[in-house]
Amino acid sequence: MKIIIDGYNFIRQTDLRRFENVSLENGRKELIRRLAIYKRAKAHKITVVFDGVLGGSFSEERDRSTGIGIVYSRKGQTADDVIKRMVRDSSEKITVVTSDRDIADAAVRSGCSAISSHAFAQKLAEAEMWGAFPELGVKEEGYSAPKEKKGPSRRVTRRKRGEEKNLRKL
């Protein structure tokens, strides 16, 4: 699975904002650090898209750090435009991480899935915790969680079930 992240949107919607308050570079570095931990645990292809650095260059810039693809948009183009183009042109199964409704809708229209920045931040936190304490991630043999009773009054909406399904894949 390939994951495309709206970089500054993610930073500003999560606890990474405190790093960005020091400097944009600190926010980006902390995001890349957390994504590298997640990548080691899940082995997904991850690309982060940022608006161009200092007004951007005249061409799109690409970089790679600890296995994470980094894309800076070109001058006069936003990261939103780059993400929409990547989703539209790709033939892979993509999950877009953003809290921007416009980008999420464009991803869904292109046949991809979209999850909010907050939901993915929780996944990153879990991966970081399991990375620090791998013994906690091992389930005991023969253990199964108690089953919940299902019924029409407890059934979640189709949209919510789809979001939960996408989160389980991550």
C-alpha positions in Angstrom: 0.0 0.0 0.0 1.2 3.5 -0.7 0.5 6.4 1.7 0.6 10.0 0.6 0.6 12.6 3.4 -0.3 16.3 3.2 2.8 17.4 5.2 2.0 20.8 6.6 -1.7 19.9 7.1 -0.6 16.9 9.2 1.9 18.9 11.2 -0.6 21.6 12.0 -3.5 19.2 12.8 -1.5 17.1 15.3 0.9 17.5 18.2 3.7 18.2 15.8 2.6 21.8 15.8 4.9 22.4 18.9 7.9 21.4 16.8 6.8 23.7 13.9 6.5 26.6 16.4 10.3 26.4 16.8 10.9 26.2 13.1 9.3 24.7 10.0 12.4 22.5 9.6 12.0 21.0 13.1 8.4 20.1 12.3 9.4 18.4 9.1 12.2 16.5 10.7 10.0 15.2 13.5 7.4 14.1 11.1 10.0 12.2 9.0 11.4 10.7 12.2 8.0 9.3 13.2 7.2 8.1 9.7 10.5 6.2 9.6 9.5 4.3 12.8 6.1 3.6 11.2 7.7 2.4 8.0 9.9 0.0 9.9 6.9 -1.5 11.5 4.5 -1.6 8.5 6.8 -1.4 5.4 4.3 0.7 3.4 5.6 3.1 0.7 5.3 6.6 2.2 5.5 10.0 0.5 5.1 13.3 2.2 4.2 16.4 0.1 5.1 19.9 1.3 4.6 23.3 -0.3 7.8 24.5 -1.9 10.6 25.6 0.3 11.0 29.4 0.5 8.6 30.1 -2.3 9.7 27.0 -4.2 11.9 26.5 -7.2 10.6 26.4 -10.8 10.5 22.6 -10.8 9.1 20.1 -8.4 11.8 18.8 -6.0 12.0 15.3 -4.7 14.1 13.9 -1.9 14.4 10.8 0.2 15.2 10.4 3.9 15.2 7.2 5.9 13.1 5.5 3.2 10.4 8.2 3.2 9.8 10.0 -0.1 9.6 13.8 0.2 8.1 16.0 -2.5 8.2 19.9 -2.5 5.8 21.5 -4.9 7.1 23.9 -7.5 6.7 27.7 -7.4 3.1 28.7 -8.1 1.7 25.3 -7.2 0.4 24.0 -3.9 1.0 20.7 -2.2 -2.8 20.1 -2.6 -2.4 20.2 -6.4 0.6 17.8 -6.3 -1.4 15.3 -4.2 -4.4 15.5 -6.4 -2.2 14.9 -9.5 -0.4 12.0 -7.8 -3.7 10.3 -6.9 -5.2 10.9 -10.3 -2.2 9.5 -12.2 -1.4 6.5 -10.0 -2.5 3.0 -10.7 -1.5 1.8 -7.2 -3.8 1.5 -4.2 -3.3 4.8 -2.3 -4.3 6.1 1.0 -4.2 9.9 1.4 -3.7 11.3 4.9 -5.2 14.8 5.2 -7.7 16.8 7.1 -8.4 18.9 4.0 -11.9 18.0 2.8 -11.1 19.0 -0.8 -8.1 16.7 -1.1 -9.9 13.8 0.7 -12.9 14.2 -1.7 -10.5 14.2 -4.8 -8.9 11.0 -3.5 -12.2 9.2 -3.0 -13.3 10.3 -6.5 -10.2 8.8 -7.9 -10.9 5.5 -6.3 -8.4 5.9 -3.4 -9.1 6.1 0.3 -8.6 9.1 2.6 -8.1 9.2 6.4 -7.9 12.2 8.7 -4.6 13.5 10.1 -5.8 12.7 13.7 -6.6 9.1 12.9 -3.2 8.5 11.3 -1.4 10.3 14.1 -2.9 7.7 16.5 -1.5 5.0 14.2 1.9 6.6 14.3 1.8 6.8 18.1 0.9 3.1 18.3 3.8 2.2 16.0 6.2 4.3 18.1 4.9 2.6 21.3 5.3 -0.9 19.8 8.7 0.0 18.5 9.8 1.0 22.0 8.1 -2.0 23.6 7.9 -4.8 21.1 6.9 -7.4 23.7 3.6 -5.6 24.2 2.6 -6.3 20.6 2.7 -10.0 21.0 -0.7 -11.6 21.8 -1.0 -14.7 23.9 -1.7 -18.0 22.2 -5.4 -18.9 22.2 -6.5 -15.5 23.4 -9.6 -14.0 21.7 -11.3 -10.8 22.5 -14.9 -11.0 23.8 -17.5 -10.7 21.0 -19.8 -7.8 21.0 -23.5 -8.3 20.4 -24.6 -7.0 17.1 -27.9 -5.6 16.2 -29.6 -3.0 14.0 -29.4 -0.3 16.7 -25.6 -0.9 17.1 -24.6 -1.0 13.5 -22.4 1.8 12.4 -22.9 3.6 9.1 -21.4 2.3 5.8 -19.1 5.3 5.6 -17.8 4.7 9.2 -17.3 1.0 8.4 -15.3 2.0 5.4 -13.1 4.4 7.4 -12.5 1.7 10.0 -11.6 -0.8 7.3 -9.0 1.7 5.9 -7.6 2.3 9.4 -7.2 -1.5 9.9 -5.1 -1.7 6.7 -2.6 0.8 8.1 
